[in-house]
Amino acid sequence: MQALNNAVDDYYELYNTIPQNIDELVEKLNYLDESDIKDEARGEKIEYKIFGEKAYELCANFNLSNKDNKDNYYRAWKHDAGYQ
């Protein structure tokens, strides 16, 4: 998720817009591959939803919650188990 989020930010810096879908993101940024756009737990493609000119959301199904994790890396990515 973090790699995908960073890629969308990179795309925006290059093209001054967010990509219309994940496939466009992978096509135009040569450092992404299929493993970057799939959730690790289920192997399903991470959902990318556009909500405006600069607003988007990344969604996936998580096996576990990480809300009890004290690691600072996950602070911005807290989620429950299930579709988030």
N, CA, C and O atoms as CSV, one atom per row, in Angstrom:
chain,resi,resn,atom,element,x,y,z
A,1,MET,N,N,0.831,-1.190,0.000
A,1,MET,CA,C,0.000,0.000,0.000
A,1,MET,C,C,0.879,1.259,0.000
A,1,MET,O,O,0.600,2.225,-0.710
A,2,GLN,N,N,1.925,1.228,0.795
A,2,GLN,CA,C,2.809,2.394,0.856
A,2,GLN,C,C,3.474,2.645,-0.490
A,2,GLN,O,O,3.558,3.789,-0.935
A,3,ALA,N,N,3.945,1.589,-1.141
A,3,ALA,CA,C,4.582,1.739,-2.454
A,3,ALA,C,C,3.599,2.306,-3.475
A,3,ALA,O,O,3.963,3.147,-4.296
A,4,LEU,N,N,2.373,1.849,-3.420
A,4,LEU,CA,C,1.347,2.330,-4.346
A,4,LEU,C,C,1.008,3.789,-4.057
A,4,LEU,O,O,0.864,4.589,-4.982
A,5,ASN,N,N,0.882,4.131,-2.801
A,5,ASN,CA,C,0.624,5.517,-2.417
A,5,ASN,C,C,1.752,6.426,-2.904
A,5,ASN,O,O,1.497,7.495,-3.458
A,6,ASN,N,N,2.990,6.000,-2.695
A,6,ASN,CA,C,4.133,6.788,-3.158
A,6,ASN,C,C,4.138,6.930,-4.676
A,6,ASN,O,O,4.493,7.985,-5.202
A,7,ALA,N,N,3.748,5.881,-5.371
A,7,ALA,CA,C,3.696,5.920,-6.830
A,7,ALA,C,C,2.656,6.921,-7.332
A,7,ALA,O,O,2.903,7.639,-8.301
A,8,VAL,N,N,1.510,6.971,-6.686
A,8,VAL,CA,C,0.483,7.950,-7.078
A,8,VAL,C,C,1.023,9.362,-6.861
A,8,VAL,O,O,0.821,10.242,-7.698
A,9,ASP,N,N,1.709,9.578,-5.742
A,9,ASP,CA,C,2.312,10.894,-5.493
A,9,ASP,C,C,3.358,11.232,-6.557
A,9,ASP,O,O,3.405,12.363,-7.040
A,10,ASP,N,N,4.192,10.262,-6.923
A,10,ASP,CA,C,5.192,10.476,-7.977
A,10,ASP,C,C,4.523,10.798,-9.306
A,10,ASP,O,O,4.957,11.699,-10.024
A,11,TYR,N,N,3.471,10.064,-9.630
A,11,TYR,CA,C,2.726,10.283,-10.869
A,11,TYR,C,C,2.202,11.727,-10.901
A,11,TYR,O,O,2.301,12.414,-11.917
A,12,TYR,N,N,1.650,12.164,-9.778
A,12,TYR,CA,C,1.105,13.518,-9.711
A,12,TYR,C,C,2.203,14.555,-9.954
A,12,TYR,O,O,1.982,15.536,-10.664
A,13,GLU,N,N,3.365,14.346,-9.376
A,13,GLU,CA,C,4.471,15.285,-9.590
A,13,GLU,C,C,4.906,15.329,-11.053
A,13,GLU,O,O,5.271,16.391,-11.559
A,14,LEU,N,N,4.870,14.194,-11.731
A,14,LEU,CA,C,5.273,14.130,-13.140
A,14,LEU,C,C,4.225,14.702,-14.090
A,14,LEU,O,O,4.565,15.409,-15.039
A,15,TYR,N,N,2.951,14.396,-13.838
A,15,TYR,CA,C,1.885,14.706,-14.804
A,15,TYR,C,C,0.875,15.750,-14.317
A,15,TYR,O,O,-0.042,16.117,-15.052
A,16,ASN,N,N,1.042,16.229,-13.077
A,16,ASN,CA,C,0.151,17.235,-12.493
A,16,ASN,C,C,-1.317,16.787,-12.457
A,16,ASN,O,O,-2.233,17.608,-12.512
A,17,THR,N,N,-1.513,15.493,-12.364
A,17,THR,CA,C,-2.837,14.894,-12.216
A,17,THR,C,C,-2.643,13.511,-11.604
A,17,THR,O,O,-1.544,12.958,-11.649
A,18,ILE,N,N,-3.690,12.963,-11.043
A,18,ILE,CA,C,-3.577,11.593,-10.548
A,18,ILE,C,C,-3.971,10.635,-11.674
A,18,ILE,O,O,-4.727,11.013,-12.568
A,19,PRO,N,N,-3.467,9.410,-11.638
A,19,PRO,CA,C,-3.817,8.461,-12.700
A,19,PRO,C,C,-5.295,8.095,-12.649
A,19,PRO,O,O,-5.918,8.145,-11.589
A,20,GLN,N,N,-5.845,7.732,-13.784
A,20,GLN,CA,C,-7.259,7.358,-13.849
A,20,GLN,C,C,-7.511,5.942,-13.331
A,20,GLN,O,O,-8.635,5.603,-12.958
A,21,ASN,N,N,-6.460,5.115,-13.310
A,21,ASN,CA,C,-6.581,3.756,-12.783
A,21,ASN,C,C,-5.184,3.211,-12.485
A,21,ASN,O,O,-4.181,3.814,-12.866
A,22,ILE,N,N,-5.128,2.085,-11.812
A,22,ILE,CA,C,-3.851,1.494,-11.424
A,22,ILE,C,C,-3.052,1.049,-12.645
A,22,ILE,O,O,-1.826,1.160,-12.651
A,23,ASP,N,N,-3.716,0.556,-13.659
A,23,ASP,CA,C,-3.009,0.102,-14.858
A,23,ASP,C,C,-2.240,1.247,-15.511
A,23,ASP,O,O,-1.114,1.057,-15.970
A,24,GLU,N,N,-2.839,2.422,-15.554
A,24,GLU,CA,C,-2.159,3.598,-16.103
A,24,GLU,C,C,-0.925,3.934,-15.260
A,24,GLU,O,O,0.120,4.307,-15.791
A,25,LEU,N,N,-1.061,3.799,-13.967
A,25,LEU,CA,C,0.046,4.054,-13.054
A,25,LEU,C,C,1.209,3.103,-13.324
A,25,LEU,O,O,2.358,3.538,-13.413
A,26,VAL,N,N,0.923,1.832,-13.453
A,26,VAL,CA,C,1.959,0.827,-13.719
A,26,VAL,C,C,2.599,1.063,-15.083
A,26,VAL,O,O,3.813,0.938,-15.244
A,27,GLU,N,N,1.768,1.405,-16.055
A,27,GLU,CA,C,2.266,1.620,-17.421
A,27,GLU,C,C,3.238,2.799,-17.496
A,27,GLU,O,O,4.263,2.714,-18.173
A,28,LYS,N,N,2.927,3.885,-16.813
A,28,LYS,CA,C,3.730,5.100,-16.950
A,28,LYS,C,C,4.895,5.181,-15.966
A,28,LYS,O,O,5.852,5.920,-16.201
A,29,LEU,N,N,4.824,4.435,-14.878
A,29,LEU,CA,C,5.935,4.417,-13.923
A,29,LEU,C,C,6.589,3.047,-13.993
A,29,LEU,O,O,6.026,2.058,-13.524
A,30,ASN,N,N,7.753,2.994,-14.567
A,30,ASN,CA,C,8.373,1.706,-14.855
A,30,ASN,C,C,8.935,0.974,-13.636
A,30,ASN,O,O,9.486,-0.117,-13.785
A,31,TYR,N,N,8.812,1.539,-12.449
A,31,TYR,CA,C,9.329,0.849,-11.269
A,31,TYR,C,C,8.277,0.024,-10.529
A,31,TYR,O,O,8.605,-0.652,-9.554
A,32,LEU,N,N,7.048,0.064,-10.963
A,32,LEU,CA,C,5.992,-0.752,-10.351
A,32,LEU,C,C,5.825,-2.055,-11.117
A,32,LEU,O,O,6.041,-2.108,-12.328
A,33,ASP,N,N,5.436,-3.108,-10.399
A,33,ASP,CA,C,5.083,-4.358,-11.071
A,33,ASP,C,C,3.819,-4.930,-10.426
A,33,ASP,O,O,3.254,-4.324,-9.515
A,34,GLU,N,N,3.389,-6.065,-10.890
A,34,GLU,CA,C,2.139,-6.666,-10.420
A,34,GLU,C,C,2.109,-6.884,-8.912
A,34,GLU,O,O,1.052,-6.749,-8.296
A,35,SER,N,N,3.240,-7.217,-8.309
A,35,SER,CA,C,3.255,-7.454,-6.867
A,35,SER,C,C,2.984,-6.175,-6.080
A,35,SER,O,O,2.507,-6.242,-4.948
A,36,ASP,N,N,3.278,-5.020,-6.655
A,36,ASP,CA,C,3.042,-3.742,-5.975
A,36,ASP,C,C,1.573,-3.347,-5.960
A,36,ASP,O,O,1.162,-2.524,-5.142
A,37,ILE,N,N,0.789,-3.917,-6.845
A,37,ILE,CA,C,-0.621,-3.498,-6.928
A,37,ILE,C,C,-1.574,-4.568,-6.393
A,37,ILE,O,O,-2.787,-4.472,-6.579
A,38,LYS,N,N,-1.026,-5.581,-5.734
A,38,LYS,CA,C,-1.858,-6.637,-5.141
A,38,LYS,C,C,-1.638,-6.695,-3.649
A,38,LYS,O,O,-0.532,-6.468,-3.160
A,39,ASP,N,N,-2.718,-7.005,-2.917
A,39,ASP,CA,C,-2.526,-7.164,-1.483
A,39,ASP,C,C,-1.818,-8.489,-1.219
A,39,ASP,O,O,-2.080,-9.494,-1.880
A,40,GLU,N,N,-0.928,-8.469,-0.252
A,40,GLU,CA,C,-0.091,-9.633,0.018
A,40,GLU,C,C,-0.889,-10.810,0.566
A,40,GLU,O,O,-0.560,-11.963,0.287
A,41,ALA,N,N,-1.911,-10.538,1.327
A,41,ALA,CA,C,-2.658,-11.606,1.996
A,41,ALA,C,C,-3.479,-12.447,1.024
A,41,ALA,O,O,-3.503,-13.673,1.135
A,42,ARG,N,N,-4.143,-11.807,0.083
A,42,ARG,CA,C,-5.059,-12.532,-0.792
A,42,ARG,C,C,-4.650,-12.545,-2.252
A,42,ARG,O,O,-5.217,-13.296,-3.046
A,43,GLY,N,N,-3.688,-11.737,-2.614
A,43,GLY,CA,C,-3.261,-11.672,-4.003
A,43,GLY,C,C,-4.242,-10.954,-4.909
A,43,GLY,O,O,-4.144,-11.055,-6.132
A,44,GLU,N,N,-5.184,-10.231,-4.328
A,44,GLU,CA,C,-6.168,-9.468,-5.113
A,44,GLU,C,C,-5.615,-8.077,-5.402
A,44,GLU,O,O,-4.826,-7.537,-4.627
A,45,LYS,N,N,-6.037,-7.509,-6.519
A,45,LYS,CA,C,-5.607,-6.165,-6.883
A,45,LYS,C,C,-6.150,-5.166,-5.845
A,45,LYS,O,O,-7.317,-5.219,-5.456
A,46,ILE,N,N,-5.276,-4.267,-5.417
A,46,ILE,CA,C,-5.683,-3.204,-4.500
A,46,ILE,C,C,-6.624,-2.279,-5.258
A,46,ILE,O,O,-6.370,-1.927,-6.409
A,47,GLU,N,N,-7.703,-1.894,-4.608
A,47,GLU,CA,C,-8.663,-0.994,-5.248
A,47,GLU,C,C,-8.177,0.441,-5.181
A,47,GLU,O,O,-7.649,0.890,-4.164
A,48,TYR,N,N,-8.362,1.141,-6.267
A,48,TYR,CA,C,-7.987,2.543,-6.386
A,48,TYR,C,C,-9.251,3.296,-6.771
A,48,TYR,O,O,-9.798,3.100,-7.857
A,49,LYS,N,N,-9.711,4.163,-5.868
A,49,LYS,CA,C,-10.943,4.912,-6.107
A,49,LYS,C,C,-10.617,6.404,-6.156
A,49,LYS,O,O,-9.929,6.931,-5.282
A,50,ILE,N,N,-11.119,7.067,-7.183
A,50,ILE,CA,C,-10.910,8.505,-7.351
A,50,ILE,C,C,-12.115,9.254,-6.799
A,50,ILE,O,O,-13.261,8.902,-7.079
A,51,PHE,N,N,-11.841,10.299,-6.007
A,51,PHE,CA,C,-12.911,11.097,-5.408
A,51,PHE,C,C,-12.857,12.557,-5.812
A,51,PHE,O,O,-13.666,13.356,-5.341
A,52,GLY,N,N,-11.944,12.912,-6.654
A,52,GLY,CA,C,-11.811,14.295,-7.078
A,52,GLY,C,C,-10.530,14.480,-7.851
A,52,GLY,O,O,-9.830,13.516,-8.162
A,53,GLU,N,N,-10.228,15.724,-8.158
A,53,GLU,CA,C,-9.056,16.034,-8.969
A,53,GLU,C,C,-7.762,15.540,-8.328
A,53,GLU,O,O,-6.845,15.107,-9.026
A,54,LYS,N,N,-7.690,15.607,-6.993
A,54,LYS,CA,C,-6.479,15.193,-6.285
A,54,LYS,C,C,-6.758,14.167,-5.197
A,54,LYS,O,O,-5.844,13.791,-4.462
A,55,ALA,N,N,-7.976,13.713,-5.081
A,55,ALA,CA,C,-8.351,12.820,-3.984
A,55,ALA,C,C,-8.557,11.390,-4.465
A,55,ALA,O,O,-9.232,11.144,-5.465
A,56,TYR,N,N,-7.967,10.463,-3.737
A,56,TYR,CA,C,-8.111,9.050,-4.078
A,56,TYR,C,C,-8.042,8.221,-2.803
A,56,TYR,O,O,-7.655,8.703,-1.738
A,57,GLU,N,N,-8.425,6.978,-2.945
A,57,GLU,CA,C,-8.418,6.059,-1.816
A,57,GLU,C,C,-7.893,4.708,-2.296
A,57,GLU,O,O,-8.213,4.265,-3.399
A,58,LEU,N,N,-7.089,4.062,-1.465
A,58,LEU,CA,C,-6.602,2.718,-1.731
A,58,LEU,C,C,-7.293,1.778,-0.758
A,58,LEU,O,O,-7.303,2.033,0.446
A,59,CYS,N,N,-7.874,0.690,-1.265
A,59,CYS,CA,C,-8.621,-0.245,-0.433
A,59,CYS,C,C,-8.153,-1.674,-0.689
A,59,CYS,O,O,-7.790,-2.034,-1.809
A,60,ALA,N,N,-8.171,-2.479,0.372
A,60,ALA,CA,C,-7.798,-3.885,0.249
A,60,ALA,C,C,-8.467,-4.667,1.376
A,60,ALA,O,O,-8.996,-4.080,2.320
A,61,ASN,N,N,-8.439,-5.968,1.274
A,61,ASN,CA,C,-8.910,-6.857,2.336
A,61,ASN,C,C,-7.727,-7.246,3.200
A,61,ASN,O,O,-6.720,-7.742,2.696
A,62,PHE,N,N,-7.846,-7.024,4.488
A,62,PHE,CA,C,-6.767,-7.341,5.417
A,62,PHE,C,C,-7.167,-8.515,6.290
A,62,PHE,O,O,-8.293,-8.574,6.784
A,63,ASN,N,N,-6.243,-9.452,6.482
A,63,ASN,CA,C,-6.499,-10.600,7.355
A,63,ASN,C,C,-6.567,-10.194,8.815
A,63,ASN,O,O,-7.352,-10.749,9.583
A,64,LEU,N,N,-5.752,-9.232,9.197
A,64,LEU,CA,C,-5.642,-8.832,10.597
A,64,LEU,C,C,-5.704,-7.322,10.738
A,64,LEU,O,O,-5.419,-6.583,9.795
A,65,SER,N,N,-6.076,-6.881,11.912
A,65,SER,CA,C,-5.991,-5.469,12.262
A,65,SER,C,C,-4.552,-5.166,12.651
A,65,SER,O,O,-3.850,-6.041,13.158
A,66,ASN,N,N,-4.106,-3.939,12.420
A,66,ASN,CA,C,-2.796,-3.527,12.908
A,66,ASN,C,C,-2.913,-2.368,13.893
A,66,ASN,O,O,-1.929,-1.687,14.181
A,67,LYS,N,N,-4.112,-2.153,14.402
A,67,LYS,CA,C,-4.350,-1.014,15.290
A,67,LYS,C,C,-3.604,-1.111,16.612
A,67,LYS,O,O,-3.366,-0.090,17.257
A,68,ASP,N,N,-3.233,-2.302,17.024
A,68,ASP,CA,C,-2.478,-2.465,18.271
A,68,ASP,C,C,-0.975,-2.421,18.051
A,68,ASP,O,O,-0.211,-2.465,19.015
A,69,ASN,N,N,-0.539,-2.336,16.809
A,69,ASN,CA,C,0.889,-2.309,16.493
A,69,ASN,C,C,1.476,-0.974,16.938
A,69,ASN,O,O,0.953,0.082,16.581
A,70,LYS,N,N,2.532,-1.011,17.696
A,70,LYS,CA,C,3.157,0.211,18.233
A,70,LYS,C,C,4.227,0.785,17.302
A,70,LYS,O,O,4.784,1.845,17.587
A,71,ASP,N,N,4.519,0.104,16.201
A,71,ASP,CA,C,5.535,0.540,15.260
A,71,ASP,C,C,5.100,1.852,14.593
A,71,ASP,O,O,3.993,1.929,14.060
A,72,ASN,N,N,5.940,2.862,14.615
A,72,ASN,CA,C,5.616,4.171,14.037
A,72,ASN,C,C,5.354,4.111,12.541
A,72,ASN,O,O,4.613,4.937,12.007
A,73,TYR,N,N,5.961,3.136,11.854
A,73,TYR,CA,C,5.775,3.002,10.411
A,73,TYR,C,C,4.299,2.836,10.052
A,73,TYR,O,O,3.844,3.343,9.027
A,74,TYR,N,N,3.560,2.130,10.893
A,74,TYR,CA,C,2.161,1.842,10.605
A,74,TYR,C,C,1.198,2.894,11.131
A,74,TYR,O,O,-0.012,2.763,10.947
A,75,ARG,N,N,1.695,3.909,11.766
A,75,ARG,CA,C,0.826,4.910,12.392
A,75,ARG,C,C,-0.170,5.512,11.395
A,75,ARG,O,O,-1.338,5.699,11.734
A,76,ALA,N,N,0.269,5.813,10.188
A,76,ALA,CA,C,-0.614,6.429,9.189
A,76,ALA,C,C,-1.462,5.402,8.449
A,76,ALA,O,O,-2.356,5.776,7.690
A,77,TRP,N,N,-1.200,4.129,8.654
A,77,TRP,CA,C,-1.880,3.080,7.909
A,77,TRP,C,C,-2.664,2.150,8.824
A,77,TRP,O,O,-2.761,0.953,8.553
A,78,LYS,N,N,-3.217,2.679,9.892
A,78,LYS,CA,C,-3.988,1.845,10.819
A,78,LYS,C,C,-5.253,1.335,10.132
A,78,LYS,O,O,-5.922,2.076,9.412
A,79,HIS,N,N,-5.571,0.064,10.361
A,79,HIS,CA,C,-6.757,-0.522,9.745
A,79,HIS,C,C,-7.265,-1.698,10.562
A,79,HIS,O,O,-6.508,-2.331,11.298
A,80,ASP,N,N,-8.529,-1.976,10.429
A,80,ASP,CA,C,-9.134,-3.165,11.001
A,80,ASP,C,C,-8.939,-4.329,10.047
A,80,ASP,O,O,-8.468,-4.146,8.925
A,81,ALA,N,N,-9.292,-5.507,10.483
A,81,ALA,CA,C,-9.316,-6.670,9.590
A,81,ALA,C,C,-10.494,-6.517,8.632
A,81,ALA,O,O,-11.476,-5.846,8.951
A,82,GLY,N,N,-10.394,-7.133,7.470
A,82,GLY,CA,C,-11.467,-7.066,6.489
A,82,GLY,C,C,-11.224,-5.997,5.441
A,82,GLY,O,O,-10.110,-5.496,5.297
A,83,TYR,N,N,-12.271,-5.653,4.713
A,83,TYR,CA,C,-12.164,-4.666,3.640
A,83,TYR,C,C,-12.047,-3.273,4.232
A,83,TYR,O,O,-12.913,-2.835,4.991
A,84,GLN,N,N,-10.998,-2.596,3.891
A,84,GLN,CA,C,-10.738,-1.245,4.397
A,84,GLN,C,C,-10.305,-0.355,3.248
A,84,GLN,O,O,-10.035,0.828,3.451
